[in-house]
Amino acid sequence: MPETHKQNAGPPQDLLGPLGGGRSETAATGGTHFGFETVPEGDKARRVKGVFSSVADKYDLMNDVMSAGLHRLWKAFTIQVAGARSGERILDIAGGTGDLASAFRKQVGPTGEVWLTDINNAMLVRGRDRLLDEGRLGPVAQCDAEKLPFPNDYFDIVSVAFGLRNMTHKEQALTEMRRVLRPGGRLLVLEFSRVWEPLTPVYDFYSFKVLPWLGKKIVDDADSYRYLAESIRMHPDQETLKGMMEQAGLSRVDYFNLTTGVVALHRGYKI
Ligand SMILES: C[S@@+](CC[C@H](N)C(=O)[O-])C[C@H]1O[C@@H](n2cnc3c(N)ncnc32)[C@H](O)[C@@H]1O
């Protein structure tokens, strides 16, 4: 696929295209988490890429099976909280197979502009094809959230669903998300979070035993789903992520716990 597919008016052409010019962690200075493993910073993106390239074909099916369909409700809630209006400009980061982009495109209508973006080509191809089948194709770009190829103050809404925990430099990614928002724009971060304490043993059993087993059965890949469980545990909890968003310059940050904190939706504004 072309790295960028553009239908609507958008940022200047020279900002588009293959992704944002390299990653910022190439000069590795230390380790970072890849699930429970500590890996050189420069290795994480490659390993995350391996995970999503491996699961891309059956990603949607696995989402439904793993969450018993709940991910659809979590995403529907995100769309509702985002409150997109006709004609708005929206950037969906780590958009994968396009669940949020598809819903946003319906809301903003033909005068709006919704970018589906992801660092992973295999995921993005699935998303692009799905939007094409739905008659909702719009601009698509393969890009790294840590180095977004968009101008300052451009979008009304930036969203990222289940993507942030895979990023090597989350603070850098959040700073980039704020940069491309227009003043008054809002950032929505939907991500796994810290479950209600009494449910932890059941949740742990499900995550570390059932998920890899399902991964093995459905995509013949237990490791990718073991990574999923581990990466959830390593991800900042609700309050920590709220603090990170404030640190990145977002204002009025709040969050909603969904399914007792299995997932949280954080929202912040660029003032
Ligand atoms: C679990 S999927 C989420 C896909 C979609 N947002 C959803 O909710 O179904 C995580 C996505 O994050 C993407 N990703 C990981 N690191 C990224 C980065 N640095 N920049 C952009 N996307 C990234 C992966 O390629 C993958 O498609």
The ligand as an ORCA input file, in Angstrom:
! r2SCAN-3c Opt
* xyz 0 1
  C      -3.687     -3.207     20.455
  S      -3.515     -2.376     18.921
  C      -4.817     -1.188     18.979
  C      -5.486     -0.965     17.647
  C      -6.775     -0.120     17.691
  N      -6.514      1.201     18.203
  C      -7.826     -0.791     18.530
  O      -8.163     -0.237     19.577
  O      -8.287     -1.864     18.170
  C      -2.097     -1.388     19.239
  C      -1.567     -0.678     18.017
  O      -0.552      0.244     18.430
  C       0.337      0.368     17.352
  N       1.574      1.027     17.811
  C       2.500      0.539     18.643
  N       3.499      1.432     18.821
  C       3.164      2.524     18.088
  C       3.788      3.779     17.854
  N       4.956      4.091     18.424
  N       3.185      4.667     17.054
  C       1.996      4.354     16.459
  N       1.364      3.174     16.630
  C       1.942      2.269     17.439
  C       0.505     -1.072     16.906
  O       1.084     -1.168     15.625
  C      -0.924     -1.588     16.982
  O      -1.598     -1.484     15.758
*
